Amino acid sequence: MCLACEQADLERRWELVEIISHGRMPDGHTAEELRAMGLPLPGEVFREEQPDGTVLIKQRAPSEIAANPFVCDAPDR
């Protein structure tokens, strides 16, 4: 993969993580596709704002995820 393509791929993956960190499922993607790309599902990560305004995206503990599993509330199509 050329450097430009690799950069574009990384930027797209970051956009998906940003959407997921807000608790939303990215449009046009399934949970299986996200897992295949090595990305978390909504509810597995959260945003934390630092006093200086920096936003951190952190992974939830596995025990916390198991206690509150992700449930998609989108209507079936």
N, C-alpha and C positions, 0 to 999 in steps of 0.2 A: 504494500500500500504506500502510495506517495505521501510526503509530509502534509500536503494540503488536504488530501483525503482523510488522513489520520486526524488532523486538527478538526475538520468538519465533523467527523464521527464523535470525537471527544466533546465538542460543543453540543451536539444533538443529545448525547447521553446526559450531559449536565442539565440541559433544558428539561429532560424527562425527570431527573432527580429533583429539580426545583418544583415541578408540578406534583410529584409524589409527596414531597415534604410538606405540601399544603393539605395533604390528605385526599387528593383527587387522583383518579385513574386517568392517565393520559389518553386522549381521544385516539381511537384507531389501534389501540394496543390491548392485548389480553394479558392476564396474569401469567400465562405460560410463556408468552413472548418476553415479558419483563424478566422472568426467571432465567430464560435462555440467554439473555443479555447480561445476566449477573446483577440485575438491578433489584432493589427492594420493592415491596408492594406498599400501597398506602397503609399507614398505621405502623409500619416497621421502622420508620424514621420520623424525627420531629425537628422543628426549628427552634433555636434558642438564641435570643438576642442578647448580646453582651452590653455592658454599660457604655462602651465606646461606639456602639452602633453596629458592630460586626455581627453578622448572622452566621451561626454555626448550624450545620445539619448533622444531627447525631442519630445513631442507631439505638433503638430500644433494646433492652435486655430480653433475651429469649424467654425468660419466665414471665415477663410483662406481656409479651406478644401472645403467649399461649393462654394467658388469662383473659385476653381481650382480642380474639381472632378477627381479622378483616372480613367484613361482610359487604359485598357490593350492593349498593342500593339503586343501581341503574335499572331501568325497566328492561325486561327481556325484549329482544328484537326479533 
